[in-house]
Amino acid sequence: MMAGVDVFYVLLISAQEDTGVGDSRVLFVAGCLAVAAICTAIGALIPDGPLRVVLLAASGCTLLAWTFLGIFSIGILLVLPTILTIRSAAQAAGAMAGEFSYGVAATAGFAGLAIVAIGVANT
């Protein structure tokens, strides 16, 4: 679903005349969505463990940031994938059991949010 939204975003931007696909912010948003989609797909395929929690939490928080930032445009299409990814991250953290898993999830989530914040500030 996220890959489809990413492709739609690039096509939507390329149809506009004032902003090209080569713009650094457009490339950053498209790249973040692509990486989030890849991390979610890998996280869905690997068995329970710390890597799965990291991938799903980072992806979920990255999607949450873009959903919030773009809620009146492309963000509305990210609501369902964001909810599903964050729910999967919570289930993966719960499957690991212990406080360590929630710390890993929080750290990965904050890292995802930091990447989006730094990228938005610099593009």
C-alpha positions in Angstrom: 0.0 0.0 0.0 2.8 2.4 0.9 4.6 1.8 -2.4 1.4 2.6 -4.2 1.1 5.9 -2.3 4.7 6.7 -3.0 4.2 6.1 -6.8 1.0 8.2 -6.7 2.9 11.0 -4.9 5.7 11.1 -7.5 3.1 11.0 -10.4 1.1 13.8 -8.7 4.2 16.0 -8.3 5.4 15.4 -11.8 2.0 16.6 -13.1 2.4 19.9 -11.4 4.3 22.6 -13.3 5.7 24.6 -10.4 7.6 21.7 -8.6 9.5 19.1 -10.4 10.3 15.5 -9.4 14.0 16.5 -9.1 13.3 18.9 -6.2 15.2 17.9 -3.1 12.1 17.8 -0.8 10.1 15.7 -3.3 13.0 13.2 -3.5 13.3 13.2 0.3 9.6 12.5 0.8 9.6 9.8 -1.9 12.7 8.2 -0.5 11.4 8.2 3.0 8.2 6.5 1.9 10.1 4.0 -0.2 12.4 3.1 2.7 9.5 2.8 5.1 7.8 0.5 2.7 10.9 -1.7 2.4 11.4 -1.8 6.2 7.8 -2.7 6.7 8.0 -5.5 4.1 11.2 -6.9 5.6 9.8 -6.6 9.1 6.7 -8.5 8.1 8.8 -11.4 6.7 11.4 -11.9 9.4 10.7 -13.8 12.7 10.1 -12.1 16.0 13.2 -10.4 17.4 14.8 -7.1 18.0 15.4 -6.5 14.3 11.7 -6.9 13.5 10.8 -4.4 16.3 13.4 -1.9 15.0 12.2 -2.1 11.4 8.5 -1.9 12.2 8.8 0.9 14.8 11.1 3.1 12.7 8.8 2.6 9.7 5.7 3.2 11.7 7.0 6.4 13.2 8.3 7.7 9.9 4.9 7.1 8.3 3.2 8.8 11.3 5.3 11.9 10.7 4.5 12.0 7.0 0.8 11.3 7.7 0.7 14.3 10.1 2.8 16.6 7.9 0.7 15.8 4.8 -2.7 15.2 6.3 -4.5 17.5 3.9 -2.8 16.0 0.8 -1.0 12.7 0.5 -1.0 12.1 4.2 -4.7 11.0 4.2 -3.7 8.0 2.1 -1.1 7.0 4.7 -3.5 6.7 7.6 -4.3 3.0 7.1 -0.7 1.8 6.4 0.5 3.9 9.4 -2.0 2.3 11.8 -1.3 -1.2 10.5 2.5 -0.7 10.8 2.4 0.7 14.3 0.1 -2.1 15.4 2.5 -4.6 13.9 5.4 -2.9 15.8 3.5 -3.1 19.0 2.7 -6.8 18.5 6.3 -7.5 17.6 7.5 -5.8 20.8 4.9 -7.7 22.9 6.0 -11.0 21.4 9.6 -10.4 22.5 8.4 -9.8 26.1 10.3 -7.6 28.5 11.0 -4.0 28.9 13.9 -4.2 26.5 11.7 -4.6 23.5 9.7 -1.4 24.2 12.9 0.5 24.7 14.1 -0.7 21.3 10.8 0.2 19.7 10.9 3.7 21.3 14.5 4.3 20.2 13.8 3.2 16.6 10.7 5.3 16.5 12.5 8.4 17.7 15.2 7.7 15.1 12.6 7.6 12.4 11.0 10.9 13.6 14.5 12.5 13.8 15.3 11.6 10.2 12.1 13.1 9.0 12.6 16.3 11.1 16.2 16.8 10.0 15.3 16.1 6.3 12.4 18.5 6.3 14.5 21.2 8.0 17.3 20.8 5.4 15.3 20.4 2.2 
